Amino acid sequence: MLPGHIRQDIPKSSHRKKKIVFFFVFLLFAGALTYGVSSWVWPQLKKSSFFSFKESVVLATEHISEEELRALVRIPLGKNIFDVDLTTLETTMKKHPWIETAKVFRMLPNKIKFIVEEKKPVALLSQDSLHFLDAGGKKIAPVRAGENTDFLIVSGLKASQVESGALVLQAYELAEEYQKNEFLKDFILSEVHWDETLGFFLFTKQPSFEIRVGKDEYSKKFLRLQTVLKDLAHKSLAPRLVDLNYSKKVVVKLSK
């Protein structure tokens, strides 16, 4: 007679094998059923006029109208929405200069929805015309009538310098360094201009004057600028030009 623990192991093993066999039989049956249903249902869905494309659902953004968005992706009316390639539509939309991301969804039974995220401008590039610039220093698109242009202007750059982006980013860093100064940030910058010989010039809004900061040691120069502006304010004088390109002096030209 077998020991007790062996007698108990035999039925447990047999039961486990039965469960495994049943599981695989169930998977085969479910797979066959799913295939059969899908092979019949899918063609019916693609033939049904109930799913014929009727309308694009889009929301205008700050720089892109609904009409412009719809024009990017012309889907023939009546086309079955399951035949619409969503990935291709997303790729097409991303070619628009203002679109950062694009997502396309089917809205059953007959609509296609587009959700886009715009690029975020941080400055304006002044060349032959004005262009928006992104945080990476790249051109986005030309400025059109009626668009918000309350951004820092970057000017004086050649096309090749804009393409490389290095000087644009330097202009951003310079403006950021300027604005770190608690005193100077009240003299709001309107423009950062690059001169091949003299380096960077800054222009303020109100009061309006020019600041020449050259090509290096910006933090030290801004401390000197702060001292000069405080002294001028104490004397009730307004600058027209402050040149910080000298190591031992600051040249100031007063406003008339």
C-alpha positions as CSV (number, residue, x, y, z in Angstrom):
1,M,0.0,0.0,0.0
2,L,1.4,3.4,-0.9
3,P,2.2,6.0,1.8
4,G,-0.4,8.5,2.5
5,H,1.4,11.5,1.0
6,I,1.9,9.7,-2.3
7,R,-1.8,8.7,-2.5
8,Q,-2.7,12.4,-2.1
9,D,-0.3,13.7,-4.8
10,I,-1.7,11.5,-7.6
11,P,-5.2,13.0,-7.9
12,K,-3.8,16.6,-7.5
13,S,-1.5,16.2,-10.4
14,S,-4.2,14.7,-12.6
15,H,-6.6,17.5,-11.7
16,R,-3.9,20.1,-12.6
17,K,-3.4,18.5,-16.0
18,K,-7.1,18.6,-16.7
19,K,-7.3,22.3,-15.8
20,I,-4.4,23.0,-18.2
21,V,-6.0,21.1,-21.1
22,F,-9.3,22.8,-20.5
23,F,-7.6,26.2,-20.5
24,F,-6.0,25.6,-23.9
25,V,-9.2,24.2,-25.4
26,F,-11.0,27.3,-24.2
27,L,-8.4,29.6,-25.8
28,L,-8.6,27.7,-29.1
29,F,-12.4,28.0,-29.0
30,A,-12.4,31.7,-28.1
31,G,-9.8,32.4,-30.8
32,A,-11.8,30.6,-33.4
33,L,-15.0,32.4,-32.4
34,T,-13.3,35.8,-32.4
35,Y,-11.7,35.2,-35.8
36,G,-15.0,34.1,-37.2
37,V,-16.9,37.0,-35.9
38,S,-14.3,39.6,-36.8
39,S,-13.9,38.2,-40.3
40,W,-17.6,38.7,-40.8
41,V,-18.2,41.9,-38.8
42,W,-15.2,44.0,-40.0
43,P,-16.1,43.9,-43.7
44,Q,-19.7,44.7,-42.8
45,L,-18.5,47.8,-40.9
46,K,-16.4,49.0,-43.7
47,K,-19.3,48.6,-46.2
48,S,-21.9,50.3,-44.1
49,S,-23.1,53.8,-45.0
50,F,-23.8,54.3,-41.3
51,F,-20.0,55.0,-40.9
52,S,-19.6,57.3,-43.9
53,F,-17.5,60.3,-43.1
54,K,-19.7,63.4,-42.5
55,E,-17.7,66.1,-40.5
56,S,-14.4,67.1,-39.1
57,V,-14.4,68.2,-35.5
58,V,-11.7,70.8,-34.9
59,L,-11.1,73.7,-32.5
60,A,-9.3,76.9,-33.6
61,T,-6.1,77.8,-31.8
62,E,-4.6,81.3,-31.4
63,H,-2.8,81.2,-34.7
64,I,-4.8,78.6,-36.7
65,S,-8.4,79.0,-37.7
66,E,-10.9,76.1,-38.0
67,E,-11.0,76.6,-41.7
68,E,-7.2,76.4,-42.0
69,L,-7.1,73.2,-39.9
70,R,-9.8,71.5,-42.1
71,A,-8.0,72.5,-45.2
72,L,-4.9,70.6,-44.0
73,V,-6.8,67.3,-44.1
74,R,-9.3,67.0,-46.8
75,I,-11.3,63.8,-46.2
76,P,-13.8,63.0,-48.9
77,L,-17.4,63.1,-47.7
78,G,-18.9,59.6,-47.7
79,K,-15.6,57.8,-47.1
80,N,-15.9,55.1,-44.5
81,I,-14.2,56.4,-41.4
82,F,-12.5,53.0,-40.8
83,D,-10.7,53.6,-44.1
84,V,-9.3,56.9,-42.9
85,D,-5.6,56.5,-42.0
86,L,-5.3,58.4,-38.7
87,T,-1.5,58.2,-38.6
88,T,-1.1,59.8,-42.0
89,L,-3.5,62.6,-41.0
90,E,-1.4,63.3,-37.9
91,T,1.8,63.4,-40.0
92,T,0.2,65.8,-42.5
93,M,-1.0,68.1,-39.8
94,K,2.5,68.3,-38.1
95,K,3.8,69.9,-41.3
96,H,2.0,73.1,-40.5
97,P,4.5,75.5,-39.0
98,W,2.4,76.3,-35.9
99,I,1.5,72.7,-35.0
100,E,3.6,71.1,-32.2
101,T,1.5,67.9,-31.7
102,A,-1.5,66.5,-33.5
103,K,-3.9,63.7,-32.4
104,V,-6.7,62.3,-34.6
105,F,-9.6,60.2,-33.4
106,R,-12.7,58.5,-34.9
107,M,-15.9,59.7,-33.4
108,L,-18.5,57.0,-34.2
109,P,-20.4,56.8,-36.3
110,N,-19.3,59.4,-38.8
111,K,-16.9,62.1,-37.5
112,I,-13.1,62.6,-37.3
113,K,-11.8,64.7,-34.4
114,F,-8.6,66.7,-34.5
115,I,-6.7,67.9,-31.4
116,V,-3.7,70.1,-32.0
117,E,-1.2,71.8,-29.7
118,E,0.5,74.9,-30.9
119,K,4.1,75.8,-30.7
120,K,4.7,78.5,-28.1
121,P,6.5,81.7,-29.3
122,V,8.9,83.4,-26.9
123,A,10.3,86.1,-29.1
124,L,10.2,87.8,-32.5
125,L,12.9,87.7,-35.2
126,S,13.4,91.0,-37.1
127,Q,14.9,90.5,-40.6
128,D,13.2,91.6,-43.8
129,S,9.9,90.8,-41.9
130,L,8.9,89.7,-38.5
131,H,8.9,86.0,-37.6
132,F,7.9,84.2,-34.4
133,L,10.7,82.3,-32.6
134,D,10.3,79.3,-30.3
135,A,12.2,78.6,-27.1
136,G,14.8,76.6,-29.1
137,G,15.7,79.7,-31.2
138,K,13.9,78.4,-34.3
139,K,11.6,80.3,-36.6
140,I,8.0,79.3,-36.4
141,A,6.1,81.4,-38.9
142,P,5.8,85.0,-40.2
143,V,3.8,87.5,-38.1
144,R,0.3,88.1,-39.7
145,A,-1.9,91.1,-39.2
146,G,-3.8,91.1,-35.9
147,E,-1.5,88.6,-34.1
148,N,0.0,89.4,-30.7
149,T,3.5,90.8,-31.1
150,D,4.2,91.7,-27.5
151,F,7.5,89.7,-27.4
152,L,11.2,90.5,-27.2
153,I,12.6,91.3,-30.6
154,V,15.9,89.7,-31.7
155,S,17.6,91.6,-34.6
156,G,20.8,92.0,-36.6
157,L,21.3,88.3,-37.4
158,K,22.2,86.8,-40.8
159,A,20.1,84.0,-42.2
160,S,22.9,81.5,-41.5
161,Q,23.1,82.7,-37.9
162,V,19.4,82.2,-37.4
163,E,19.6,78.8,-38.9
164,S,22.3,77.7,-36.5
165,G,20.4,79.1,-33.6
166,A,23.4,79.8,-31.4
167,L,23.2,83.6,-31.4
168,V,19.5,83.5,-30.9
169,L,19.9,81.4,-27.8
170,Q,22.7,83.8,-26.6
171,A,20.2,86.7,-27.0
172,Y,17.7,84.8,-24.9
173,E,20.3,84.1,-22.2
174,L,21.4,87.8,-22.2
175,A,17.8,89.0,-21.7
176,E,17.3,86.4,-18.9
177,E,20.5,87.6,-17.2
178,Y,19.3,91.2,-17.5
179,Q,15.9,90.4,-16.0
180,K,17.5,88.7,-13.0
181,N,18.6,92.1,-11.8
182,E,15.8,93.3,-9.5
183,F,16.6,97.0,-10.4
184,L,17.0,96.6,-14.1
185,K,13.9,94.5,-14.7
186,D,11.8,97.6,-14.2
187,F,13.5,99.0,-17.4
188,I,11.7,96.4,-19.7
189,L,13.6,95.2,-22.7
190,S,12.1,95.6,-26.1
191,E,14.9,94.4,-28.4
192,V,18.3,92.5,-28.4
193,H,20.4,93.5,-31.4
194,W,23.5,91.8,-32.6
195,D,26.4,93.7,-34.2
196,E,29.3,91.7,-35.6
197,T,31.9,94.2,-34.4
198,L,30.5,95.6,-31.2
199,G,28.4,92.6,-29.9
200,F,25.0,92.9,-28.3
201,F,23.0,96.1,-28.0
202,L,19.9,96.2,-25.8
203,F,16.9,98.6,-26.2
204,T,14.4,99.3,-23.5
205,K,10.7,100.3,-23.8
206,Q,9.8,103.0,-21.3
207,P,12.0,105.0,-20.8
208,S,13.5,104.2,-24.1
209,F,17.3,104.1,-24.4
210,E,20.2,101.9,-25.8
211,I,22.6,99.8,-23.8
212,R,25.8,98.4,-25.4
213,V,27.0,95.3,-23.6
214,G,29.5,93.8,-26.0
215,K,30.3,90.1,-26.1
216,D,31.1,89.0,-22.6
217,E,31.0,89.6,-18.8
218,Y,27.3,90.5,-18.9
219,S,26.7,90.1,-15.2
220,K,29.5,92.5,-14.2
221,K,28.3,95.0,-16.8
222,F,24.7,94.9,-15.6
223,L,25.9,95.7,-12.1
224,R,27.7,98.7,-13.5
225,L,24.6,99.6,-15.5
226,Q,22.6,99.5,-12.3
227,T,24.9,101.9,-10.5
228,V,24.9,104.3,-13.5
229,L,21.1,104.3,-13.8
230,K,20.6,104.9,-10.1
231,D,23.0,107.8,-10.2
232,L,21.2,109.3,-13.2
233,A,17.8,108.9,-11.5
234,H,19.1,110.7,-8.4
235,K,20.2,113.6,-10.6
236,S,16.8,113.5,-12.5
237,L,18.7,112.7,-15.8
238,A,17.6,110.3,-18.5
239,P,20.0,108.3,-20.7
240,R,19.9,108.0,-24.4
241,L,22.8,105.6,-24.6
242,V,24.8,103.7,-22.0
243,D,28.0,102.0,-23.4
244,L,29.4,99.3,-21.1
245,N,32.1,98.2,-23.6
246,Y,34.9,99.9,-21.7
247,S,36.8,98.2,-18.9
248,K,37.4,101.2,-16.7
249,K,34.6,103.6,-17.6
250,V,31.0,103.8,-18.7
251,V,30.1,106.2,-21.5
252,V,26.7,107.8,-21.1
253,K,24.8,110.0,-23.6
254,L,21.9,111.9,-22.1
255,S,18.5,112.3,-23.6
256,K,17.8,115.9,-24.7
